[in-house]
């Protein structure tokens, strides 16, 4: 077995090609992005600055998707678009790591289980990438 690289930079495993939204993105659009992209987390940006993150679970908490069919779901999205916005459901000031932090540091944060995505930011909170629990598992699999 190989030994894990204890001080390897988080940039080695972060996703860089990100789909982002802003705080005014309609929730119906967020739902469509989740459905069509397979993403489970969407960073919320103002310009290039990270201001929050929305997860699929956040959207489900307000949309009741599991309880309704497709037509009813569109009706739910229509209501949500008129009553809520991304800013209302996003996690503001999410926990982040810097691009020079290690994979080990990111893993220790994600291991707490409070969330499953960790934005990587540069100076002035500029979004550089995202690391998920799945990214860490894939990294571990590559090591063995």
MOLIN-V449425 format. One record per residue. N is the residue number from 1. PHI is phi in whole degrees, 0 to 359 (* if undefined). NEAR is the number of other ideal C-beta (glycine too) atoms within 10 Angstrom. Layout:
n | phi | near
N | PHI | NEAR
N | PHI | NEAR
This chain:
n | phi | near
1 | * | 5
2 | 276 | 7
3 | 266 | 6
4 | 298 | 14
5 | 278 | 13
6 | 298 | 8
7 | 249 | 9
8 | 291 | 14
9 | 292 | 16
10 | 299 | 24
11 | 297 | 16
12 | 296 | 12
13 | 242 | 19
14 | 288 | 21
15 | 279 | 16
16 | 252 | 10
17 | 270 | 6
18 | 257 | 17
19 | 269 | 14
20 | 241 | 15
21 | 227 | 20
22 | 244 | 14
23 | 292 | 16
24 | 258 | 10
25 | 298 | 18
26 | 300 | 17
27 | 296 | 26
28 | 296 | 17
29 | 294 | 13
30 | 301 | 25
31 | 300 | 21
32 | 294 | 12
33 | 298 | 19
34 | 300 | 20
35 | 294 | 12
36 | 270 | 9
37 | 263 | 10
38 | 84 | 7
39 | 290 | 18
40 | 243 | 14
41 | 218 | 23
42 | 232 | 26
43 | 294 | 24
44 | 256 | 26
45 | 236 | 20
46 | 240 | 12
47 | 69 | 9
48 | 253 | 13
49 | 271 | 12
50 | 289 | 23
51 | 240 | 19
52 | 179 | 22
53 | 211 | 26
54 | 241 | 24
55 | 254 | 19
56 | 303 | 18
57 | 297 | 11
58 | 303 | 20
59 | 294 | 20
60 | 295 | 13
61 | 300 | 11
62 | 256 | 15
63 | 251 | 21
64 | 58 | 12
65 | 303 | 19
66 | 293 | 7
67 | 264 | 9
68 | 231 | 13
69 | 279 | 9
70 | 299 | 8
71 | 297 | 8
72 | 296 | 12
73 | 297 | 18
74 | 297 | 13
75 | 297 | 12
76 | 299 | 19
77 | 299 | 20
78 | 300 | 13
79 | 294 | 14
80 | 299 | 21
81 | 299 | 15
82 | 274 | 10
83 | 244 | 10
84 | 227 | 14
85 | 226 | 17
86 | 305 | 22
87 | 302 | 15
88 | 288 | 12
89 | 247 | 19
90 | 286 | 22
91 | 278 | 16
92 | 278 | 10
93 | 49 | 11
94 | 296 | 19
95 | 297 | 14
96 | 228 | 19
97 | 231 | 21
98 | 271 | 14
99 | 296 | 15
100 | 267 | 11
101 | 286 | 17
102 | 267 | 16
103 | 300 | 24
104 | 302 | 13
105 | 297 | 15
106 | 298 | 23
107 | 298 | 20
108 | 295 | 10
109 | 287 | 15
110 | 292 | 20
111 | 295 | 10
112 | 297 | 8
113 | 82 | 7
114 | 286 | 9
115 | 199 | 17
116 | 237 | 17
117 | 219 | 22
118 | 229 | 27
119 | 293 | 23
120 | 255 | 27
121 | 236 | 20
122 | 256 | 14
123 | 300 | 7
124 | 60 | 9
125 | 63 | 15
126 | 293 | 14
127 | 288 | 22
128 | 250 | 19
129 | 182 | 21
130 | 213 | 24
131 | 239 | 26
132 | 246 | 20
133 | 302 | 16
134 | 296 | 12
135 | 300 | 23
136 | 293 | 19
137 | 296 | 11
138 | 298 | 12
139 | 299 | 18
140 | 298 | 12
141 | 298 | 8
142 | 295 | 9
143 | 281 | 12
144 | 242 | 7
